[in-house]
């Protein structure tokens, strides 16, 4: 009986994979020769992410891919260098942690309360740089990352609705299915009003990945324990690692990563 169930499960999975491949092939046929110009963007794995984001609608996924292709050719995210955006990183408002979560996913730590610039375009360029770097550092076979948004020092002047809207657009339109989980760590009461204003910018699929976590709530802390090795997680986030962000040290790491990423035409 157990072997029958296993065989049935294997058949179902194979059938599902075959159906997905048919969808991928349909999208590739729609895209045509353009796919050869950006082979990573139009890889099977990438096309599958866009199909999932558009609920397996091949026409919508194709349109989304075309828009991302145009954006990448114009914006050139893979060519952004650390030295271009280093001033944005000085306070440690966003950085890639030196530890993954328990599933091996890259972790981006964000502290909007440490915002140090006013240009939306500059902040978005920094976000794109961080996304590209996080993707490059994903382990083989893993496609998603985790965001920890720490609200220490945050107030309503820390971030704008315009920047939040643009962040949602970039994340959802050009990096679909890259976010595995977003942890909002100790958001203040006033954030609830801000969240009600900006929540409509996020698709339901994205919103469902966002969890509110509070350091004084045992249930919330279990979320952190389930996701992270607490010995590696920073103490500021409820872990046991006392080491904080060092911009100089981090910059050296990013410059080394730049050498790798710039040898790749596209990480998307």
C-alpha positions in Angstrom: 0.0 0.0 0.0 2.8 2.4 0.9 4.6 1.6 -2.3 1.4 2.3 -4.3 1.1 5.7 -2.7 4.7 6.5 -3.4 4.3 5.4 -7.0 1.2 7.5 -7.3 2.9 10.5 -5.8 5.8 10.1 -8.2 3.5 9.9 -11.2 1.6 13.0 -10.1 4.8 15.0 -9.7 6.1 13.9 -13.0 2.8 14.8 -14.7 2.9 18.2 -13.0 6.5 18.8 -14.1 5.6 17.8 -17.7 2.6 20.3 -17.6 4.9 23.1 -16.3 7.5 22.4 -19.0 4.7 22.7 -21.6 4.0 26.2 -20.2 7.7 27.1 -20.2 8.0 26.0 -23.9 4.9 28.1 -24.8 6.4 31.2 -23.2 9.7 30.6 -24.9 8.0 30.3 -28.2 6.2 33.6 -27.7 9.4 35.3 -26.7 11.3 34.1 -29.8 14.9 34.9 -30.6 15.0 37.7 -28.0 15.5 35.0 -25.4 19.0 34.4 -26.8 20.1 37.9 -25.7 19.4 37.2 -22.0 19.8 33.5 -21.5 19.6 33.6 -17.7 16.5 35.7 -17.6 14.9 33.3 -20.1 16.1 30.1 -18.4 13.5 27.5 -17.5 13.9 28.3 -13.8 13.3 32.0 -14.4 10.4 31.5 -16.7 8.8 29.2 -14.1 9.0 32.0 -11.5 7.2 34.4 -13.8 4.6 31.8 -14.6 4.0 31.2 -10.9 3.7 34.9 -10.3 1.1 35.1 -13.0 -0.8 32.0 -12.0 0.4 30.0 -15.0 -1.1 32.4 -17.5 1.5 32.2 -20.3 0.5 35.5 -22.0 0.8 37.5 -18.8 4.0 35.8 -17.8 5.4 36.5 -21.3 4.4 40.2 -21.0 6.0 40.4 -17.6 9.2 38.9 -18.9 9.4 41.3 -21.8 9.0 44.2 -19.4 11.8 42.9 -17.2 14.0 42.3 -20.2 13.5 45.9 -21.3 14.1 47.2 -17.8 17.3 45.2 -17.4 18.7 46.4 -20.7 18.0 50.0 -19.8 18.7 50.0 -16.0 21.6 47.5 -16.3 21.3 46.3 -12.6 24.2 43.9 -13.0 26.6 46.8 -13.7 25.9 48.7 -10.5 29.1 48.8 -8.4 29.5 49.1 -4.6 31.3 52.4 -4.9 28.3 53.9 -6.6 26.0 53.1 -3.8 28.3 52.8 -0.8 27.0 56.1 0.7 23.6 54.5 0.9 25.0 51.7 3.0 27.0 53.7 5.5 24.5 53.4 8.4 23.7 49.7 7.8 20.2 50.3 6.7 20.3 47.3 4.3 22.9 44.6 4.0 23.3 40.9 3.3 23.9 38.9 6.5 26.8 36.5 6.7 24.5 33.7 7.7 21.6 32.1 5.8 18.4 30.9 7.3 17.9 27.2 8.1 16.8 26.6 4.6 20.0 28.0 3.1 18.3 31.2 1.8 20.2 34.5 1.6 19.1 36.9 4.4 18.8 40.7 3.8 18.6 42.8 7.0 16.9 46.1 6.6 16.7 48.9 9.1 14.5 51.7 7.7 15.0 53.7 10.9 18.6 54.2 9.8 17.6 55.9 6.5 20.3 58.4 5.6 19.3 59.7 2.1 16.3 61.4 0.5 16.5 60.4 -3.1 14.0 57.7 -4.1 16.0 56.8 -7.2 19.2 56.5 -5.1 17.4 54.3 -2.6 15.9 52.1 -5.3 19.3 51.7 -7.0 20.7 50.6 -3.7 17.9 48.1 -3.3 18.5 46.7 -6.8 22.2 46.3 -6.0 21.3 44.4 -2.8 18.8 42.2 -4.7 21.4 41.3 -7.4 24.0 40.5 -4.8 21.6 38.4 -2.7 20.6 36.4 -5.8 24.2 35.8 -6.7 24.8 34.4 -3.2 21.9 32.0 -3.2 23.1 28.3 -3.0 22.6 26.0 -5.9 18.9 25.0 -6.3 17.6 27.8 -4.1 15.7 30.7 -5.6 14.3 32.7 -2.7 15.7 35.0 0.0 14.5 36.2 3.4 14.1 39.9 4.5 14.3 40.9 8.1 13.1 44.4 8.5 14.1 45.7 11.9 12.1 48.7 13.1 14.5 50.0 15.7 14.5 53.8 15.6 11.7 53.9 12.9 9.2 56.7 12.7 6.8 57.9 10.0 9.6 60.1 8.6 11.9 57.2 8.0 10.4 56.1 4.8 8.1 57.5 2.2 5.0 56.1 0.5 6.6 56.9 -2.9 9.7 54.8 -2.0 7.5 52.0 -0.6 5.4 51.9 -3.8 8.5 51.8 -6.0 10.0 49.1 -3.8 6.9 46.9 -4.2 6.9 47.5 -8.0 10.6 46.6 -8.5 10.2 43.5 -6.2 7.0 42.2 -7.8 7.6 43.2 -11.5 11.3 42.3 -11.9 12.1 39.9 -9.1 9.0 37.7 -8.9 9.0 34.8 -6.5 12.4 35.8 -5.1 11.0 36.7 -1.7 10.5 33.6 0.5 9.7 35.4 3.8 9.7 38.9 5.1 10.0 39.4 8.9 8.8 42.7 10.3 10.7 42.9 13.6 9.2 45.0 16.4 7.2 47.4 14.3 5.8 50.2 16.4 2.0 50.7 16.9 2.1 53.7 14.5 3.3 51.4 11.7 -0.1 49.7 11.5 -1.5 53.0 10.1 1.4 53.2 7.5 0.9 49.5 6.6 -2.8 50.0 5.9 -1.7 52.8 3.4 0.9 50.8 1.6 -0.5 47.2 1.8 -2.5 47.7 -1.5 0.8 48.2 -3.3 1.6 44.5 -2.6 0.0 41.6 -4.3 -1.8 39.1 -2.1 0.9 36.5 -2.8 3.6 38.9 -1.5 1.6 40.1 1.5 1.1 36.5 2.6 4.8 36.1 3.0 5.1 39.0 5.5 5.1 38.2 9.2 5.0 40.5 12.2 7.4 39.5 14.9 7.8 41.0 18.4 10.7 40.4 20.8 8.3 40.3 23.8 6.0 37.7 22.3 7.1 34.1 22.8 5.0 33.0 19.9 6.7 35.5 17.6 10.1 34.4 18.8 9.3 30.8 17.8 9.0 32.2 14.2 12.6 33.4 14.5 13.8 30.1 16.1 12.2 28.1 13.3 13.8 30.2 10.6 17.3 30.9 12.0 20.1 29.4 14.0 19.9 31.6 17.0 23.6 31.4 17.7 24.3 33.0 14.3 21.4 35.5 14.4 22.4 39.0 15.6 21.6 39.9 19.2 19.7 43.0 17.9 17.3 40.6 16.3 16.9 38.3 19.3 19.8 36.0 18.5 23.1 35.3 20.4 25.6 36.8 17.9 26.9 40.2 19.4 28.6 41.2 16.2 26.9 44.1 14.3 27.3 45.8 10.9 30.8 47.0 10.0 30.6 49.1 6.8 34.3 48.9 6.0 34.4 45.2 6.3 31.1 44.8 4.4 32.4 47.0 1.6 35.4 44.8 1.1 33.1 41.8 0.7 30.9 43.6 -1.7 33.8 44.7 -3.9 34.9 41.1 -4.1 31.3 40.1 -5.1 31.3 42.9 -7.7 34.2 41.2 -9.5 32.1 38.0 -9.7 28.8 39.5 -10.6 30.2 41.8 -13.4 31.5 38.7 -15.2 27.9 37.5 -15.5 25.7 39.2 -18.1 22.6 38.8 -15.9 21.8 37.1 -12.6 18.1 37.2 -13.2 
